[in-house]
């Protein structure tokens, strides 16, 4: 597991073409912004510098410093790209959160009921979802909207939730 002061900005995917370009799945608000952070780290201390980036369907296509062949690009498949937390710009929106800060937060429901803890933030195209591991071992996807998560206290590692009725109830076949 990488240092908690490193924030995951993207993951290198398959090569694109024969000249060493790679596909990168980005986790930045603007996918092209990944190139604006300067050299990134692979989490093991190696530096990765993005020289050029352009949009593609669900990813960006990038040219990386020192990567000029398809074989070199293939060797980077799956490499995670991190930036030091202190190099991130300050958010002007109090309702904007880093995924890394949400993971591990306790999710508390009405009446202080412990619903679980956040294990991941997912997005399948219709908005962000919090993957919540429940105390009984299930995983529940809860919409991450102001209506369902009205109060978030990152310092206290706590999310107060107003989940849809029945979302955290076990299915009949799980009882």
Protein Blocks (a to p, Z undefined) as FASTA:
>chain_A
ZZfkbccfbdcdddehjeopacdddfbfblmlmmmnopadehnopacddfbdcddfkbcc
dddehiabfklmmmmgopacdddfklpccdfbfkbccfklmgopacddehhiafbdcfbd
cdehiaccdddddfkopacdddddfklmmbccfknopacddddehklpccfklZZ
